Amino acid sequence: MNPDLDALKPYPFERLAALRADVVPPAGLTPIPLTIGEPQHAPYAAALEALQAHRADFARYPATAGDPALRQAIAGWARQRFHLSGLDADTQVLPVNGTREALFAFVQAALNRTRPAKVAMPNPFYQIYEGATLLAGGEPYYLDCSAENGFRPDVDAVPADVWRQVQIVFLCSPGNPTGAVTPLAEFQRLIELADEHDFLIASDECYSELYLDEASPPPGLLEACAALGRHDYRRCLVFHSLSKRSNLPGLRSGFVAGDAGVIASFRRYRTYHGCAMALPVQHASIAAWSDEAHVRANRDAYREKFDAVTRILAPVMAFPAPEASFYLWPAVPGGDDVGFTRELLRHANVSVLPGSYMGRAGTNSANPGSGRLRLALVAEPQATAEAARRLRDFIERRL
């Protein structure tokens, strides 16, 4: 077997299962999970109808590049959403089976292990960034995201000798687990560094459509390129998904867009990788990318939950003001996120994810996830509010 498999850390939910294995929660309380970022809102109905209408196409092999109609739908959505003067559907867009698969595969295709191969990533982070790096023979370089830097990577704190070894930089905006949004100017600063040190930027934007202020949608990496007049999106790739936007995590549908040269090489890799999107899924995806009404309704539902949860928890927990995504990132009273998670389950039957499970000790610091929790506000409003009340009551009993 590939010896790099031994370098992989246990996945956060594997660690969580071990942590709670011997915990017996109260039998009289219905369990409420706030752990996995799996949307529980109704999936977009028109996408399911398209899937059913085109079910006979499961009998046909799909092309790696995807149907031209899907690429056009994606390009049209991205041009409008991110104020792009152009995005070529044939050369700058590639449909993928969800961002998780694409993020992992991209690193395998892009990393050149014949020279120093660091991959910089936010810390705490979505664990695929690290696993993809290790299995490609690279070395993770952690960019700590703490309250002091607004829970965003401080790229100017990275030494020049490190930048010279970096081949890929991962961003996640809105962030998982922090919900922090990268401003346009910070995207542009990273583009400047990419030009100076010759690395690729991979911007994971799968939460971009879940924002709380309807008048302030989060900017994206391609938008930052366009504002610089960089319409070839050189060195820049974005990853988007229908999982959160349209409540379709099981559809496994997303896209990669940006630098045409990188897209061409990635497409060639994927031809051998064998991961073309099924044609009925492509038709469902066209329906989803072509409609905004259901996305606005989805945001309204998350705003309702954030309003309720933040009102309930603000008196007993400190957390950054939510900007986007469906996560809350509160500090744990007392600081022991792992012990708190066990006791919360034992006494309140509410499951959360310890923040330390999503982070690593940094180059010169402790794990920036320690002492925090990730709360995924994905359940229906009534259950989410009930979980928040149980969490508040649990904390008040401990004070």
N, C-alpha and C positions, 0 to 999 in steps of 0.2 A: 504493500500500500504506500501511497505518497507519504513520505515522512513528515511533510509540512502539516499533515492532519494533526500531528501530536502537538503542534503549536497553538491550535485553536483553544480558546477559553470556553468553559461551559456557557451555553446560551442563558440569558437572564431568566427565562421562564423555566429552564431546567434547574437553575439554582433556587428559584422560588418554590418549585415543587418539592425540592429537598427540604427547604426551610419550613414548609408548612405540613410536612408529611405526618408528624405526630401531634399536630394541633387539633383539638376537638372544639369546634365552634358551638355556640349555643343552639340547641335543637329548635328552639322556638322562634328563631329569627331566620328569615329567608336570606340565603347568600346573595350578596351583591358584589360582582367583580368590577373593579376599576383598573384592571391590569393590562389587558391586551387592547391595542388600538384598532379594534374591529368595529366599524360602524354598525349600529343596531337600528338606524333609521331605515325606512322602507327603500329598497332599491328603485332606481328610476324605471318606471313601468314601461315606457316606450322602448327602452333597451331590451327588456325581457321579451316584449312582443316581437321585436326584430329578430331576436335570437330564435324564437319559436318559428317565425315565418320563414326563416332561411335554414331550418334544421337539415334539409336535404343536402345542403352544401358540406355537411360533415363527410360526405362521400368523395370530396375532392381535396387534393393536396393544395395547400396555400403556398404562395410565394414568400420568400424571406423578406422581401422589401415591402410586403403588404399591398393591398389593392390601391390603385391610384385614387379612388374615391375616398378612402380612409385617410390617405396622406393629405389630400386636399382639405378634408374636414378639419384635420389637426392643424394644418398650416393656417387655415382661415381663422380658427379659434385663437391660435397663438398670436397672429398678427393683430387681431382686435384687442385681445386681453392685455398685451404688453406693448402696444403702440409701435409695432414694427412696420417699417416701410416695405419690407420684403422678407419672405421666408420661403425658399424654393421647396415645393412639396416633393420633387423628384430627387434632390441631392442633399437637402438639409433636414429631412424628417425621416425617422425610422420607427415604425410601430414595434412594440415589445410586449412580452407577456408579463406585464407588471414591472414596477420599478425595482423590486427586490431582485428579480432575476437579472434585469438589465444592469443594475449597479455592480452586481457580482461579476457578470460576464465582461463588462467593460474593462475592469481592472485586469482580467486575464488577457484580454486582447491588447491593452495599451501599455502595460508595464514592460520596460526593457531591462531584463535582469543581467545584461552584460555590463552594466555600469551601476553605480549606487542607485538604489531604488527605494527612496522614501516616499510614503504617501501620507500627506498631512490631513488630519480630520479633526472636527470639533470634538471636545471632550467635556461632558458625556456625549454619547453618540448612538446612532443606529448601528447595531453590531455587525451588520453586513459589511460596512466599510472596513473594519478590522479583519474579519474573516477572509474577505476577498483579497486583501493585501497579503496576508500570511500565506494563502494558498497560491498566490502568484509569485511567491518568493521575495516579496517586498518587506519593508520595515515600517510599521506605523509610527507616525510622529504626531503627538497629541497636542492640540491647540485648546488650552483650558478655557472654558466658558463659565465664568463665575459672576456673582453679583457686581463685583468691582468693574468688570468690563461689559456690563449690560447683558450678560449671558451670550455674548458673541465672541468669535475668535479675534484676538488682537494680532493681526498679521504683521504689524510693524515691530512686534516683540521677537519675531523669529530672526535668529542670526543669519547673516549672509552666507556663511559656510554651510548652514543647513539648507537654505534655499537652493544652493547649487546641487544638492543631492535629491531634491524633491522632484518627482515626475508628475504627480497628480495631487491636486488639492480638492478635498470634498468640502462642500458647504451644504448646510441644510437650513433652508429658510422658507417658511416659518420652521423654527427648530423643533426637533424631537430630542429631548423631552421638554425643553424650556419654553417653547412658543415664541421665542424672540425672533424678530424680523430684521433682516440685513438691509440697511439703507442703501440707496443707489450709490452714494459716494463710496461706501465700503466695497461694494462689488467692483467699482471702477478702480479703486486702489489695488485690489487683487489682480485685476486685468493688467495693470501697469507692472506689477511684480512678475506676472506670468510672462510678459514680454521681455522683461529684464533677465529672468532666470530660465526661461524656456520650459515651462511646465503646463499641463492641461488643468482646466478647472471643470469639475463635475458638480453641478449645482442640483441637489435633490430638492425639488419644489413640489412634492406630492401633497403638501398641505396648503398650497398657495390659494385655494379657493375657500378656505375656512377662516375667514377673518371677521372680527367683531365690529369694525367700523365700516359700514357700507360705502362710505365716501373715501376710504383709504385702503384700496387693495394693495397687498404687498408687492413691491417691485421684484423683478426677476433678473437673472444674469443676462439674458438676451436683450432685455429692455435697457440695461446698463450699456451693453455694446452699442445698441442703436443710438443712444444719446451721445455716444462718442463718435458716431458716424462709422462705426465698425460693422458694416452690414454683411461681411463674410463670417462674422462671429468666430474669428480665428482664436484657436486654443480653448474655446468655450463650448460646453455641452450642458443642456438642461434635461432633467428627467421628470416626467409628469405622469400622473396615474388617474384612472377613474375610480379607484378604490374608495377614496375619501370624498372626492368631488361629487360622485353620483351614487355613493353607498353600494358599490359593486366590487367588494374585495375579492369575491370568488370568481369574477369574470377574468381576472388576471389580464388587464389591458392597460397599457400606457404607451408612452412614446419617448424617444430621445431626439433632440433637435440641436442644431448648431453647426459647427465647423464641418463643411462638406468633405474635406479630406479625411477627417477623423471618422465621419459617418461612413464613408466609403470603405475604409479599412474595417470598421466594426461590422458593417454589413457582410463583408467577405468572411470574417470570423464566424458570424452567425449562420452563414450558409452551411458551414461544417458542423456548427454547434447543434443544428436541428431544432430550432425553437420558433418556427414560423407560427403566426397567430391563426387559429382556425377561422375559416371564412364566416360562419355564423357569428362568431365573436367580433369579427371586424364589422359586420353589419350592425350589431348592437352598439359597438363603439361609435360608429358614425352617428347614430341616433343621439347618443349621450353628448358627444362633443358639439352637436348642432343645436343644443337647447340650453338656455340659461335660466329659465324660470324655475326649474326644479333645484338648481344650485342655489338660487337666492332663497328659496323656501328652506333649504337645508341649513343655510347660514342663520336664518331666523330661529330655527329650532335650537341650534347651538348657543345663540345669544341668550335665549330664554334659560337654558341650563346654566350658562356661566353666570348670569345675573343672580339666579337662585343660589348657586353653590358659593359664590364669592360673598354674598350677604351672610350666609350661614357660617362660613369658615373664617371670615376676616377678623372677628373678635378673638379667635384662639390660635390662628396660624398666620405666619408672614409668607407672602408669595409675591413674585413679580406681577405687575398688572398684566393680565392676559391681552395679547395683541392678536394672536391667530393660532391655528391648529385646534385640537380638542383636548389639550393637556393642561393640567395645572401642576405647578412645580413648587409646592410649599416646603418650607423648612420644618423639620420635626422638633417639637418641643423636647428639649433634652439632648437632641442631636444623634440619638442612636436609631437610624432608619431601619436597620435589620430587626432589632429587638422590638421596635414599635410596630413593625409589620406583623410579627408573630402575635403580639398581644392584642392588636386591633382585630385580627381574625378570631382569636380566642374569645374575646369579649363582645364583639359587635358583628361578627360574620361579614365583615367587609374586607375584600382583598385589594391590596395595593402593591405597587412595585417599589422596592427600596431603590433610591437614587444611586446608591453606590454600585448596584448591579449593572448600571449603564455607563459607568465611567472607569477610568484607570488612573493610577497614580501618574501625575505628569512628570515632565523632565525635572522640574525644580519644585514640585508641589505635591500635596496630598490629593487624593481622589476628589475632584470638585463635585461629584455627585453625592458624596457622603453627607449625611444629615438632612437629606431631602427625600421626598416621595414623588413618584410620577402617578398622577391620578388621570386616568383616561375617561373623559366624560362622554362616553359613547352610548350608554343605555338610554331608555326613554326618560323623559323629564321627572316623572314621579319617583322612579327607582333611584335616579341620580341624586335628587334632593334628599331622599330618605337616607342614602349612603352618607351624604354630607352631614345630616343631623346626627346620625350614629357616631360619625367621626368627631364632631364637636362635643357630643355628650361624653365620649370616651376620654377626650382630652380634659374636659372640665372635671371629671372624676379623678383624674391623675394629679390635678393641680393642688 
